């Protein structure tokens, strides 16, 4: 069974940065895309960023230029570097591998 362990959420002021990590276990990692989603209470989960097995990246318009997704295949880990955070980025953030989800650490951007 695939298990995803996320870390790195927290509180930050506007303009600040956070780095989320997602460590995978129980699955081959390097041949699958990894993605990060976010979801606020009562809203649909939305794609934030995705990285293919070959390293091709794509981002939601709302985070382009501010967020960066990366992966470390040797350590079966994906990262989401979030810079210049704004209050609208406040959400739970979930990593996705093959349809399996992490628990979704909270990111709160407050003034």
N, CA, C and O atoms as CSV, one atom per row, in Angstrom:
chain,resi,resn,atom,element,x,y,z
A,1,UNK,N,N,0.837,-1.190,0.000
A,1,UNK,CA,C,0.000,0.000,0.000
A,1,UNK,C,C,0.875,1.245,0.000
A,1,UNK,O,O,1.888,1.311,0.696
A,2,UNK,N,N,0.466,2.226,-0.791
A,2,UNK,CA,C,1.219,3.471,-0.873
A,2,UNK,C,C,0.922,4.339,0.337
A,2,UNK,O,O,-0.233,4.509,0.729
A,3,UNK,N,N,1.970,4.883,0.919
A,3,UNK,CA,C,1.814,5.816,2.034
A,3,UNK,C,C,2.580,7.078,1.722
A,3,UNK,O,O,3.725,7.033,1.272
A,4,UNK,N,N,1.937,8.208,1.966
A,4,UNK,CA,C,2.545,9.505,1.704
A,4,UNK,C,C,2.598,10.298,3.001
A,4,UNK,O,O,1.584,10.474,3.677
A,5,UNK,N,N,3.776,10.768,3.336
A,5,UNK,CA,C,3.968,11.538,4.563
A,5,UNK,C,C,4.382,12.952,4.197
A,5,UNK,O,O,5.473,13.177,3.672
A,6,UNK,N,N,3.503,13.898,4.480
A,6,UNK,CA,C,3.766,15.296,4.161
A,6,UNK,C,C,4.284,16.043,5.382
A,6,UNK,O,O,4.002,15.677,6.523
A,7,UNK,N,N,5.033,17.078,5.119
A,7,UNK,CA,C,5.512,17.940,6.190
A,7,UNK,C,C,5.779,19.322,5.621
A,7,UNK,O,O,5.883,19.500,4.407
A,8,UNK,N,N,5.890,20.301,6.519
A,8,UNK,CA,C,6.287,21.627,6.098
A,8,UNK,C,C,5.209,22.689,6.133
A,8,UNK,O,O,5.491,23.845,5.819
A,9,UNK,N,N,4.004,22.350,6.498
A,9,UNK,CA,C,2.969,23.377,6.595
A,9,UNK,C,C,3.207,24.286,7.779
A,9,UNK,O,O,4.113,24.058,8.581
A,10,UNK,N,N,2.376,25.330,7.886
A,10,UNK,CA,C,2.518,26.221,9.017
A,10,UNK,C,C,1.936,27.585,8.760
A,10,UNK,O,O,1.162,27.787,7.824
A,11,UNK,N,N,2.325,28.530,9.615
A,11,UNK,CA,C,1.856,29.903,9.545
A,11,UNK,C,C,2.949,30.784,8.952
A,11,UNK,O,O,4.129,30.627,9.266
A,12,UNK,N,N,2.545,31.705,8.099
A,12,UNK,CA,C,3.517,32.604,7.503
A,12,UNK,C,C,2.815,33.914,7.150
A,12,UNK,O,O,1.618,33.930,6.865
A,13,UNK,N,N,3.556,34.985,7.172
A,13,UNK,CA,C,3.003,36.273,6.779
A,13,UNK,C,C,3.045,36.433,5.268
A,13,UNK,O,O,3.833,35.766,4.599
A,14,UNK,N,N,2.209,37.306,4.721
A,14,UNK,CA,C,2.259,37.544,3.270
A,14,UNK,C,C,3.664,37.909,2.823
A,14,UNK,O,O,4.371,38.668,3.486
A,15,UNK,N,N,4.049,37.357,1.693
A,15,UNK,CA,C,5.400,37.563,1.184
A,15,UNK,C,C,6.390,36.528,1.654
A,15,UNK,O,O,7.514,36.464,1.155
A,16,UNK,N,N,5.985,35.721,2.606
A,16,UNK,CA,C,6.876,34.694,3.140
A,16,UNK,C,C,6.934,33.450,2.279
A,16,UNK,O,O,6.302,33.373,1.226
A,17,UNK,N,N,7.704,32.473,2.744
A,17,UNK,CA,C,7.911,31.229,2.008
A,17,UNK,C,C,7.734,30.030,2.924
A,17,UNK,O,O,7.974,30.091,4.130
A,18,UNK,N,N,7.309,28.949,2.313
A,18,UNK,CA,C,7.247,27.656,2.976
A,18,UNK,C,C,7.645,26.588,1.974
A,18,UNK,O,O,7.499,26.764,0.764
A,19,UNK,N,N,8.146,25.485,2.491
A,19,UNK,CA,C,8.502,24.361,1.628
A,19,UNK,C,C,7.811,23.113,2.155
A,19,UNK,O,O,8.035,22.696,3.291
A,20,UNK,N,N,6.980,22.529,1.325
A,20,UNK,CA,C,6.299,21.294,1.671
A,20,UNK,C,C,7.079,20.109,1.112
A,20,UNK,O,O,7.661,20.180,0.030
A,21,UNK,N,N,7.076,19.023,1.876
A,21,UNK,CA,C,7.711,17.786,1.438
A,21,UNK,C,C,6.699,16.656,1.471
A,21,UNK,O,O,5.779,16.654,2.288
A,22,UNK,N,N,6.874,15.706,0.587
A,22,UNK,CA,C,5.998,14.537,0.537
A,22,UNK,C,C,6.870,13.319,0.283
A,22,UNK,O,O,7.407,13.147,-0.811
A,23,UNK,N,N,7.007,12.478,1.296
A,23,UNK,CA,C,7.820,11.272,1.196
A,23,UNK,C,C,6.923,10.071,0.953
A,23,UNK,O,O,5.948,9.857,1.673
A,24,UNK,N,N,7.252,9.299,-0.053
A,24,UNK,CA,C,6.432,8.145,-0.437
A,24,UNK,C,C,7.056,6.843,0.026
A,24,UNK,O,O,8.277,6.698,0.077
A,25,UNK,N,N,6.192,5.902,0.362
A,25,UNK,CA,C,6.628,4.555,0.718
A,25,UNK,C,C,5.641,3.558,0.143
A,25,UNK,O,O,4.462,3.864,-0.033
A,26,UNK,N,N,6.128,2.370,-0.146
A,26,UNK,CA,C,5.237,1.317,-0.604
A,26,UNK,C,C,4.943,1.334,-2.082
A,26,UNK,O,O,4.012,0.665,-2.533
A,27,UNK,N,N,5.718,2.087,-2.855
A,27,UNK,CA,C,5.444,2.159,-4.285
A,27,UNK,C,C,6.721,2.478,-5.038
A,27,UNK,O,O,7.618,3.149,-4.529
A,28,UNK,N,N,6.780,1.981,-6.259
A,28,UNK,CA,C,7.787,2.518,-7.170
A,28,UNK,C,C,7.463,3.991,-7.361
A,28,UNK,O,O,6.298,4.357,-7.516
A,29,UNK,N,N,8.468,4.821,-7.352
A,29,UNK,CA,C,8.222,6.265,-7.337
A,29,UNK,C,C,8.601,6.932,-8.641
A,29,UNK,O,O,7.852,7.765,-9.149
A,30,UNK,N,N,9.736,6.585,-9.185
A,30,UNK,CA,C,10.334,7.406,-10.234
A,30,UNK,C,C,9.609,7.361,-11.569
A,30,UNK,O,O,9.854,8.217,-12.420
A,31,UNK,N,N,8.726,6.394,-11.782
A,31,UNK,CA,C,8.057,6.305,-13.073
A,31,UNK,C,C,6.699,7.001,-13.094
A,31,UNK,O,O,6.051,7.063,-14.140
A,32,UNK,N,N,6.267,7.522,-11.956
A,32,UNK,CA,C,4.945,8.134,-11.866
A,32,UNK,C,C,5.037,9.645,-11.688
A,32,UNK,O,O,5.993,10.143,-11.094
A,33,UNK,N,N,4.047,10.378,-12.202
A,33,UNK,CA,C,3.999,11.802,-11.903
A,33,UNK,C,C,3.621,12.027,-10.442
A,33,UNK,O,O,2.990,11.184,-9.804
A,34,UNK,N,N,4.018,13.164,-9.944
A,34,UNK,CA,C,3.641,13.598,-8.601
A,34,UNK,C,C,2.904,14.919,-8.743
A,34,UNK,O,O,3.201,15.715,-9.634
A,35,UNK,N,N,1.948,15.144,-7.864
A,35,UNK,CA,C,1.184,16.387,-7.935
A,35,UNK,C,C,0.892,16.900,-6.530
A,35,UNK,O,O,0.865,16.152,-5.553
A,36,UNK,N,N,0.679,18.185,-6.479
A,36,UNK,CA,C,0.217,18.837,-5.257
A,36,UNK,C,C,-1.123,19.499,-5.548
A,36,UNK,O,O,-1.299,20.164,-6.569
A,37,UNK,N,N,-2.054,19.305,-4.636
A,37,UNK,CA,C,-3.360,19.920,-4.710
A,37,UNK,C,C,-3.590,20.727,-3.439
A,37,UNK,O,O,-2.872,20.577,-2.449
A,38,UNK,N,N,-4.585,21.569,-3.486
A,38,UNK,CA,C,-4.983,22.264,-2.275
A,38,UNK,C,C,-6.500,22.339,-2.212
A,38,UNK,O,O,-7.195,22.289,-3.227
A,39,UNK,N,N,-6.987,22.461,-0.980
A,39,UNK,CA,C,-8.429,22.453,-0.773
A,39,UNK,C,C,-8.768,23.234,0.482
A,39,UNK,O,O,-8.181,23.021,1.542
A,40,UNK,N,N,-9.718,24.134,0.346
A,40,UNK,CA,C,-10.263,24.862,1.490
A,40,UNK,C,C,-11.580,24.202,1.883
A,40,UNK,O,O,-12.218,23.559,1.049
A,41,UNK,N,N,-11.994,24.349,3.136
A,41,UNK,CA,C,-13.258,23.755,3.579
A,41,UNK,C,C,-14.422,24.177,2.692
A,41,UNK,O,O,-14.602,25.366,2.429
A,42,UNK,N,N,-15.210,23.216,2.231
A,42,UNK,CA,C,-16.368,23.512,1.414
A,42,UNK,C,C,-16.074,23.753,-0.045
A,42,UNK,O,O,-16.982,24.050,-0.821
A,43,UNK,N,N,-14.819,23.631,-0.430
A,43,UNK,CA,C,-14.447,23.873,-1.825
A,43,UNK,C,C,-13.855,22.617,-2.437
A,43,UNK,O,O,-13.451,21.694,-1.731
A,44,UNK,N,N,-13.812,22.599,-3.765
A,44,UNK,CA,C,-13.230,21.467,-4.461
A,44,UNK,C,C,-11.712,21.503,-4.374
A,44,UNK,O,O,-11.092,22.564,-4.296
A,45,UNK,N,N,-11.139,20.312,-4.389
A,45,UNK,CA,C,-9.690,20.219,-4.411
A,45,UNK,C,C,-9.198,20.679,-5.786
A,45,UNK,O,O,-9.753,20.283,-6.811
A,46,UNK,N,N,-8.171,21.503,-5.805
A,46,UNK,CA,C,-7.666,22.037,-7.070
A,46,UNK,C,C,-6.189,21.736,-7.227
A,46,UNK,O,O,-5.424,21.724,-6.263
A,47,UNK,N,N,-5.813,21.494,-8.470
A,47,UNK,CA,C,-4.422,21.200,-8.772
A,47,UNK,C,C,-3.580,22.454,-8.609
A,47,UNK,O,O,-3.931,23.523,-9.108
A,48,UNK,N,N,-2.471,22.311,-7.908
A,48,UNK,CA,C,-1.519,23.411,-7.733
A,48,UNK,C,C,-0.339,23.247,-8.687
A,48,UNK,O,O,0.025,24.179,-9.405
A,49,UNK,N,N,0.249,22.061,-8.687
A,49,UNK,CA,C,1.424,21.820,-9.525
A,49,UNK,C,C,1.578,20.325,-9.738
A,49,UNK,O,O,1.137,19.508,-8.930
A,50,UNK,N,N,2.216,19.994,-10.849
A,50,UNK,CA,C,2.429,18.602,-11.196
A,50,UNK,C,C,3.790,18.462,-11.847
A,50,UNK,O,O,4.237,19.345,-12.579
A,51,UNK,N,N,4.445,17.340,-11.570
A,51,UNK,CA,C,5.737,17.066,-12.197
A,51,UNK,C,C,5.724,15.629,-12.699
A,51,UNK,O,O,5.386,14.704,-11.960
A,52,UNK,N,N,6.095,15.454,-13.958
A,52,UNK,CA,C,6.095,14.118,-14.540
A,52,UNK,C,C,7.350,13.359,-14.128
A,52,UNK,O,O,8.244,13.908,-13.483
A,53,UNK,N,N,7.399,12.098,-14.510
A,53,UNK,CA,C,8.556,11.287,-14.179
A,53,UNK,C,C,9.821,11.825,-14.847
A,53,UNK,O,O,10.925,11.622,-14.342
A,54,UNK,N,N,9.665,12.499,-15.959
A,54,UNK,CA,C,10.829,13.045,-16.670
A,54,UNK,C,C,11.146,14.468,-16.236
A,54,UNK,O,O,12.095,15.070,-16.738
A,55,UNK,N,N,10.361,15.014,-15.305
A,55,UNK,CA,C,10.671,16.328,-14.768
A,55,UNK,C,C,9.922,17.485,-15.397
A,55,UNK,O,O,10.195,18.644,-15.086
A,56,UNK,N,N,8.979,17.184,-16.279
A,56,UNK,CA,C,8.189,18.283,-16.858
A,56,UNK,C,C,7.221,18.803,-15.796
A,56,UNK,O,O,6.542,18.032,-15.118
A,57,UNK,N,N,7.175,20.135,-15.668
A,57,UNK,CA,C,6.372,20.760,-14.636
A,57,UNK,C,C,5.214,21.553,-15.240
A,57,UNK,O,O,5.350,22.131,-16.319
A,58,UNK,N,N,4.099,21.580,-14.558
A,58,UNK,CA,C,3.059,22.530,-14.903
A,58,UNK,C,C,2.389,23.022,-13.632
A,58,UNK,O,O,2.357,22.332,-12.613
A,59,UNK,N,N,1.853,24.234,-13.719
A,59,UNK,CA,C,1.353,24.936,-12.545
A,59,UNK,C,C,-0.008,25.567,-12.822
A,59,UNK,O,O,-0.343,25.915,-13.954
A,60,UNK,N,N,-0.770,25.700,-11.756
A,60,UNK,CA,C,-1.991,26.492,-11.844
A,60,UNK,C,C,-1.608,27.944,-12.082
A,60,UNK,O,O,-0.558,28.401,-11.631
A,61,UNK,N,N,-2.463,28.664,-12.790
A,61,UNK,CA,C,-2.170,30.066,-13.094
A,61,UNK,C,C,-1.951,30.875,-11.814
A,61,UNK,O,O,-1.123,31.785,-11.781
A,62,UNK,N,N,-2.690,30.539,-10.779
A,62,UNK,CA,C,-2.629,31.341,-9.553
A,62,UNK,C,C,-1.279,31.269,-8.846
A,62,UNK,O,O,-0.959,32.135,-8.032
A,63,UNK,N,N,-0.484,30.241,-9.152
A,63,UNK,CA,C,0.790,30.076,-8.437
A,63,UNK,C,C,1.994,30.169,-9.364
A,63,UNK,O,O,3.131,30.126,-8.896
A,64,UNK,N,N,1.769,30.294,-10.651
A,64,UNK,CA,C,2.885,30.367,-11.610
A,64,UNK,C,C,3.799,31.532,-11.275
A,64,UNK,O,O,3.349,32.660,-11.071
A,65,UNK,N,N,5.080,31.240,-11.222
A,65,UNK,CA,C,6.062,32.269,-10.902
A,65,UNK,C,C,6.347,32.391,-9.416
A,65,UNK,O,O,7.311,33.049,-9.024
A,66,UNK,N,N,5.522,31.766,-8.583
A,66,UNK,CA,C,5.724,31.842,-7.130
A,66,UNK,C,C,6.042,30.483,-6.526
A,66,UNK,O,O,6.794,30.398,-5.555
A,67,UNK,N,N,5.483,29.428,-7.083
A,67,UNK,CA,C,5.672,28.078,-6.551
A,67,UNK,C,C,6.579,27.287,-7.482
A,67,UNK,O,O,6.636,27.534,-8.687
A,68,UNK,N,N,7.280,26.340,-6.897
A,68,UNK,CA,C,8.137,25.455,-7.687
A,68,UNK,C,C,8.019,24.033,-7.165
A,68,UNK,O,O,8.195,23.784,-5.973
A,69,UNK,N,N,7.721,23.107,-8.057
A,69,UNK,CA,C,7.635,21.695,-7.684
A,69,UNK,C,C,8.897,20.985,-8.136
A,69,UNK,O,O,9.445,21.279,-9.199
A,70,UNK,N,N,9.346,20.058,-7.327
A,70,UNK,CA,C,10.525,19.274,-7.674
A,70,UNK,C,C,10.381,17.877,-7.082
A,70,UNK,O,O,9.471,17.609,-6.298
A,71,UNK,N,N,11.289,17.002,-7.470
A,71,UNK,CA,C,11.246,15.643,-6.965
A,71,UNK,C,C,12.651,15.091,-6.805
A,71,UNK,O,O,13.563,15.438,-7.555
A,72,UNK,N,N,12.806,14.232,-5.824
A,72,UNK,CA,C,14.051,13.535,-5.563
A,72,UNK,C,C,13.734,12.049,-5.661
A,72,UNK,O,O,13.275,11.440,-4.694
A,73,UNK,N,N,13.978,11.477,-6.815
A,73,UNK,CA,C,13.585,10.082,-7.035
A,73,UNK,C,C,14.357,9.112,-6.141
A,73,UNK,O,O,13.819,8.086,-5.726
A,74,UNK,N,N,15.588,9.431,-5.853
A,74,UNK,CA,C,16.393,8.525,-5.025
A,74,UNK,C,C,15.801,8.370,-3.629
A,74,UNK,O,O,15.890,7.306,-3.015
A,75,UNK,N,N,15.191,9.457,-3.138
A,75,UNK,CA,C,14.603,9.435,-1.801
A,75,UNK,C,C,13.079,9.410,-1.823
A,75,UNK,O,O,12.431,9.583,-0.791
A,76,UNK,N,N,12.514,9.192,-3.011
A,76,UNK,CA,C,11.066,9.077,-3.166
A,76,UNK,C,C,10.330,10.238,-2.509
A,76,UNK,O,O,9.373,10.039,-1.761
A,77,UNK,N,N,10.785,11.436,-2.796
A,77,UNK,CA,C,10.219,12.623,-2.160
A,77,UNK,C,C,9.917,13.689,-3.202
A,77,UNK,O,O,10.671,13.892,-4.154
A,78,UNK,N,N,8.800,14.359,-2.995
A,78,UNK,CA,C,8.444,15.508,-3.805
A,78,UNK,C,C,8.418,16.743,-2.915
A,78,UNK,O,O,8.132,16.662,-1.720
A,79,UNK,N,N,8.722,17.884,-3.519
A,79,UNK,CA,C,8.763,19.139,-2.781
A,79,UNK,C,C,7.904,20.177,-3.483
A,79,UNK,O,O,7.768,20.178,-4.706
A,80,UNK,N,N,7.329,21.059,-2.680
A,80,UNK,CA,C,6.640,22.223,-3.223
A,80,UNK,C,C,7.187,23.449,-2.504
A,80,UNK,O,O,6.875,23.697,-1.340
A,81,UNK,N,N,8.001,24.203,-3.215
A,81,UNK,CA,C,8.542,25.445,-2.679
A,81,UNK,C,C,7.556,26.557,-2.978
A,81,UNK,O,O,7.231,26.806,-4.138
A,82,UNK,N,N,7.079,27.224,-1.943
A,82,UNK,CA,C,6.064,28.257,-2.096
A,82,UNK,C,C,6.655,29.592,-1.650
A,82,UNK,O,O,6.990,29.770,-0.480
A,83,UNK,N,N,6.778,30.518,-2.583
A,83,UNK,CA,C,7.353,31.833,-2.312
A,83,UNK,C,C,6.313,32.912,-2.504
A,83,UNK,O,O,5.294,32.708,-3.164
A,84,UNK,N,N,6.586,34.067,-1.915
A,84,UNK,CA,C,5.698,35.210,-2.057
A,84,UNK,C,C,4.245,34.827,-1.775
A,84,UNK,O,O,3.341,35.128,-2.553
A,85,UNK,N,N,4.053,34.171,-0.666
A,85,UNK,CA,C,2.727,33.671,-0.318
A,85,UNK,C,C,1.761,34.817,-0.053
A,85,UNK,O,O,2.141,35.871,0.457
A,86,UNK,N,N,0.518,34.586,-0.407
A,86,UNK,CA,C,-0.554,35.555,-0.204
A,86,UNK,C,C,-1.684,34.872,0.572
A,86,UNK,O,O,-1.750,33.643,0.608
A,87,UNK,N,N,-2.567,35.648,1.188
A,87,UNK,CA,C,-3.652,35.030,1.969
A,87,UNK,C,C,-4.490,34.026,1.177
A,87,UNK,O,O,-4.992,33.058,1.748
A,88,UNK,N,N,-4.646,34.245,-0.123
A,88,UNK,CA,C,-5.440,33.314,-0.942
A,88,UNK,C,C,-4.797,31.937,-1.051
A,88,UNK,O,O,-5.436,30.986,-1.500
A,89,UNK,N,N,-3.537,31.827,-0.645
A,89,UNK,CA,C,-2.869,30.517,-0.657
A,89,UNK,C,C,-3.208,29.687,0.581
A,89,UNK,O,O,-2.796,28.531,0.676
A,90,UNK,N,N,-3.935,30.245,1.508
A,90,UNK,CA,C,-4.315,29.524,2.723
A,90,UNK,C,C,-5.215,28.347,2.377
A,90,UNK,O,O,-6.297,28.531,1.820
A,91,UNK,N,N,-4.770,27.144,2.703
A,91,UNK,CA,C,-5.487,25.921,2.348
A,91,UNK,C,C,-4.806,24.740,3.030
A,91,UNK,O,O,-3.747,24.874,3.643
A,92,UNK,N,N,-5.440,23.591,2.904
A,92,UNK,CA,C,-4.753,22.332,3.151
A,92,UNK,C,C,-4.111,21.901,1.834
A,92,UNK,O,O,-4.732,22.000,0.776
A,93,UNK,N,N,-2.881,21.427,1.899
A,93,UNK,CA,C,-2.154,21.028,0.705
A,93,UNK,C,C,-1.908,19.521,0.736
A,93,UNK,O,O,-1.423,18.975,1.727
A,94,UNK,N,N,-2.254,18.866,-0.369
A,94,UNK,CA,C,-2.184,17.419,-0.441
A,94,UNK,C,C,-1.258,16.992,-1.576
A,94,UNK,O,O,-1.327,17.543,-2.675
A,95,UNK,N,N,-0.406,16.030,-1.321
A,95,UNK,CA,C,0.363,15.449,-2.413
A,95,UNK,C,C,-0.360,14.201,-2.918
A,95,UNK,O,O,-1.067,13.518,-2.177
A,96,UNK,N,N,-0.160,13.936,-4.182
A,96,UNK,CA,C,-0.859,12.843,-4.865
A,96,UNK,C,C,0.138,11.991,-5.640
A,96,UNK,O,O,0.930,12.498,-6.434
A,97,UNK,N,N,0.082,10.716,-5.397
A,97,UNK,CA,C,0.865,9.738,-6.153
A,97,UNK,C,C,-0.062,8.581,-6.494
A,97,UNK,O,O,-0.537,7.864,-5.613
A,98,UNK,N,N,-0.306,8.417,-7.767
A,98,UNK,CA,C,-1.119,7.296,-8.251
A,98,UNK,C,C,-2.504,7.265,-7.620
A,98,UNK,O,O,-3.075,6.188,-7.450
A,99,UNK,N,N,-3.051,8.414,-7.273
A,99,UNK,CA,C,-4.377,8.455,-6.675
A,99,UNK,C,C,-4.382,8.288,-5.173
A,99,UNK,O,O,-5.441,8.320,-4.546
A,100,UNK,N,N,-3.216,8.110,-4.593
A,100,UNK,CA,C,-3.114,8.063,-3.136
A,100,UNK,C,C,-2.799,9.482,-2.643
A,100,UNK,O,O,-2.127,10.264,-3.316
A,101,UNK,N,N,-3.313,9.782,-1.442
A,101,UNK,CA,C,-3.193,11.135,-0.919
A,101,UNK,C,C,-2.520,11.138,0.438
A,101,UNK,O,O,-2.625,10.187,1.213
A,102,UNK,N,N,-1.822,12.241,0.705
A,102,UNK,CA,C,-1.333,12.472,2.043
A,102,UNK,C,C,-2.433,13.075,2.907
A,102,UNK,O,O,-3.577,13.200,2.469
A,103,UNK,N,N,-2.086,13.443,4.122
A,103,UNK,CA,C,-3.076,13.946,5.071
A,103,UNK,C,C,-3.390,15.424,4.894
A,103,UNK,O,O,-4.402,15.898,5.410
A,104,UNK,N,N,-2.568,16.147,4.196
A,104,UNK,CA,C,-2.884,17.526,3.879
A,104,UNK,C,C,-2.517,18.542,4.942
A,104,UNK,O,O,-3.405,19.025,5.645
A,105,UNK,N,N,-1.249,18.886,5.091
A,105,UNK,CA,C,-0.877,19.899,6.079
A,105,UNK,C,C,-1.493,21.252,5.760
A,105,UNK,O,O,-1.710,21.605,4.601
A,106,UNK,N,N,-1.764,21.989,6.813
A,106,UNK,CA,C,-2.381,23.305,6.676
A,106,UNK,C,C,-1.311,24.355,6.413
A,106,UNK,O,O,-0.267,24.382,7.065
A,107,UNK,N,N,-1.590,25.206,5.458
A,107,UNK,CA,C,-0.781,26.396,5.192
A,107,UNK,C,C,-1.675,27.601,5.435
A,107,UNK,O,O,-2.736,27.736,4.827
A,108,UNK,N,N,-1.232,28.474,6.333
A,108,UNK,CA,C,-2.015,29.666,6.651
A,108,UNK,C,C,-1.158,30.895,6.434
A,108,UNK,O,O,-0.082,31.031,7.016
A,109,UNK,N,N,-1.646,31.790,5.588
A,109,UNK,CA,C,-0.962,33.046,5.311
A,109,UNK,C,C,-1.803,34.155,5.926
A,109,UNK,O,O,-2.935,34.389,5.504
A,110,UNK,N,N,-1.255,34.830,6.912
A,110,UNK,CA,C,-2.037,35.794,7.667
A,110,UNK,C,C,-1.338,37.142,7.688
A,110,UNK,O,O,-0.114,37.233,7.598
A,111,UNK,N,N,-2.130,38.162,7.806
A,111,UNK,CA,C,-1.580,39.527,7.902
A,111,UNK,C,C,-1.378,39.906,9.359
A,111,UNK,O,O,-0.925,41.013,9.652
